[in-house]
Amino acid sequence: MIEPNHPNLNSRGQALVEYILIFSLFALISMGLIKAFSTMMDNTFTSLSFILSQHLSVGVCEQNCFFKGYVNQ
């Protein structure tokens, strides 16, 4: 039977705690990166959809069109 103060048991427990802390740190950092990337992609698609809806609209500009190349001016 291993005694509670056995040196091998203490080092195993300490290594386990260190691995759990390191894993938690990596998980926290990766969750922050995923959240930042998700926010960036959301903003990008929102801007892109707004730009495309403005530039690809047809029949909404009767005069003073931004682009003179539209047929409907």
N, C-alpha and C positions, 0 to 999 in steps of 0.2 A: 504494500500500500504506500502511496506517495504522501508524504507529509505536506500540510498546507504551506509551510515556509520553504519548501524545496526550491532551489534556485532555477531549475528547469521549468517549473510550473509558473513562476513569476515572469520569466522572460517570454514564455508563450502568451501569457495574458497581456503583457505590455505590447508585444508585437501585434496581437489581435486588435487592441485599442488603437494603435498607430495606423494599421491598415484601414480600420473603419473610419478614422478621422481623415485619412488621405482620400479614400473613396468618397466621403461626404463632400470634401472640398472640390474634387473634380466634378461631382454631380452638380454642385451649386454653380460652379463656373460654366459648365455646359448648359445648364438651364438658362442662365443669363444670356449666353450667346444665342441660344435658340430663340429666346424672347426678343432680343434685339433684331435678329435676322427676320423674324416674323413681322415685326413692326415695320421694318424697312421695306419688305416685300409688299405689305399692305398699303403703305404710302405710295409705293411705286405704281402698283396696279390702279390705285385710286386716281393718281395724277394721269396715268396713261389713258384710263377710260374717259376722264374729263376732256383731255386733249383730243382724243379720237372722236368723242361726241360733238365737240365744237368744230373740228375741221372736216368731218365727214357728213355733216348735216346737209340735207338737200331740200330746197324749197322754203327755207326760213328767212332768207335774206332778200328783201325786195329792193332796197337801195342802201347805199353806204356799206357795201360788203367789205370785209377785211381783205379777202383775196379777190382780185378783179378777174381771175380766170374762171370763176364759176359761171355756168351757163344761165342760171336763174337770176342774174342781177338786174 
